Amino acid sequence: MRIALLSYRSKPHCGGQGVYVRHLAREIALLGHDVEIFSGQPYPDLDESALDAGVTLTKVPSLDLFGEPDPFRTPRPREFRDWIDVVEVAQMWTAAFGEPLTFSLRASRLLRSRRRAALAAGDSTGGFDVVHDNQCLGYGLLSVKRAGFPLVATIHHPITRDRALAVRAAKGVKKISAWRWHSFLAMQGRVARRIPSLLTVSRSSEEDIRSAFKVREDSLATIPLGVDTEVFAPRADRAPGHIVCVASADAPLKGVSYLLEAVAKVAAEQPVHLTLVSKLDPAGPSAALIDELSIADKVSVVSGIDDDELARVLASAEIACVPSLYEGFSLPAVEAMSCGTPLVATRAGAIPEVVGEAEEAAVLVDAGDAGQLAQAFLRLFDDSDLRDRLGRGGRQRVLTKYSWSAVAAATVERYRAAIESTRANPPGADSPDADSARANATGANATGANATGAKAAGGQKGTSC
């Protein structure tokens, strides 16, 4: 099959969407299929094995208004290329994050152009056998569907939980901004209900998606994420008293504030050091809390590391922690388990489903309880046999349940089903001109629908590392 894999942002290393795109594309290509990734910034980092397997990347550049080192910048007039750029800037100016919408419109334009060229050359598939969207769910996908492409979309989890927690954590008028940041959810719900084949990564996420987006019962399937068990593997030495956490430090959803409070409690009783794999805002709430708790000498922050270094950090710790208030899957938990590192994690979202509920790989505590986190850390530090048992159990659980090759094989079967369904129920015939006009109308309507705006980046960027 020829597969177009769409991802509006693909943070290369630690970050759920980028990890998913990079590994899934490679494993599908190794099964013998042709995979072309269409991505906005930041672009995925394709490793040698992916390139050798034939995975290709088509860059779909945005104005990158939220990228470092100058987020929320106003572009110069010469940077504007078309009306989609105008939409992107207008959304930012109205406190909205326009990337999901504008990426979907740009990707739709590219795919429809490819389709016209392929049909003119006698290729009845229009260049691709199936289009797979990764969590964008923008209005442009409806134009892709109308053009005749079989369409599959992955929803890692609905961002309704992110919105609720962000609004709850915000103070005063910032609550309004937090709500506007996430108003793109209305678009995602409308689009999700019109995509015939949806994937998610856990039963917990499946239940939340059905509740939040009201999708059809028969449209959604669960395929867990995977991990590279050769890279993420146990190593010889672990540093005493060392805890590691991979999380977006300033996102309320990730529960890092409770972890920092727990580290301060543990530090009062014995030596401890936390490595936080994250991009920490010096003016953000986590940095302020580290200063307030006087634990700056007990916390190290690292960011921008590749998989090999991340695996080394995870495997060097005595304990890994996932303190989240909600997770649709928790790839960091699986990566830690693959490294044989015992976990302390919260009973939040899909985490118990992923790590097991009977202390197979993790000690589970209630979400949002720093005291329980601290007690779990102290328990594990004092019990080497328990640490060893959890580490072995986690590694075995990963080898049994979470491999990228299995994820790829199951995903390809969903592609086949989507192709057969589209053949059996083809969309109405669209001329290129009519399709283009409809896409423009969709873009205009989407601009109006989102003028009250919501900055989706914080909810969908995954781990900020």
Secondary structure as GFF3:
##gff-version 3
##sequence-region A 1 465
A	DSSP	beta_strand	2	7	.	.	.	ID=ss1
A	DSSP	alpha_helix	16	30	.	.	.	ID=ss2
A	DSSP	beta_strand	34	39	.	.	.	ID=ss3
A	DSSP	alpha_helix	48	53	.	.	.	ID=ss4
A	DSSP	beta_strand	56	59	.	.	.	ID=ss5
A	DSSP	three_ten_helix	77	79	.	.	.	ID=ss6
A	DSSP	alpha_helix	83	93	.	.	.	ID=ss7
A	DSSP	alpha_helix	99	120	.	.	.	ID=ss8
A	DSSP	beta_strand	130	134	.	.	.	ID=ss9
A	DSSP	alpha_helix	140	146	.	.	.	ID=ss10
A	DSSP	beta_strand	151	154	.	.	.	ID=ss11
A	DSSP	alpha_helix	160	169	.	.	.	ID=ss12
A	DSSP	alpha_helix	174	181	.	.	.	ID=ss13
A	DSSP	alpha_helix	185	192	.	.	.	ID=ss14
A	DSSP	beta_strand	197	200	.	.	.	ID=ss15
A	DSSP	alpha_helix	203	213	.	.	.	ID=ss16
A	DSSP	three_ten_helix	217	219	.	.	.	ID=ss17
A	DSSP	beta_strand	220	222	.	.	.	ID=ss18
A	DSSP	beta_strand	239	246	.	.	.	ID=ss19
A	DSSP	three_ten_helix	252	254	.	.	.	ID=ss20
A	DSSP	alpha_helix	256	267	.	.	.	ID=ss21
A	DSSP	beta_strand	273	277	.	.	.	ID=ss22
A	DSSP	alpha_helix	285	293	.	.	.	ID=ss23
A	DSSP	three_ten_helix	296	298	.	.	.	ID=ss24
A	DSSP	beta_strand	299	302	.	.	.	ID=ss25
A	DSSP	alpha_helix	307	316	.	.	.	ID=ss26
A	DSSP	beta_strand	317	322	.	.	.	ID=ss27
A	DSSP	alpha_helix	331	338	.	.	.	ID=ss28
A	DSSP	beta_strand	343	346	.	.	.	ID=ss29
A	DSSP	alpha_helix	351	355	.	.	.	ID=ss30
A	DSSP	beta_strand	362	365	.	.	.	ID=ss31
A	DSSP	alpha_helix	370	381	.	.	.	ID=ss32
A	DSSP	alpha_helix	384	401	.	.	.	ID=ss33
A	DSSP	alpha_helix	404	424	.	.	.	ID=ss34
A	DSSP	alpha_helix	432	449	.	.	.	ID=ss35
A	DSSP	alpha_helix	457	460	.	.	.	ID=ss36
###
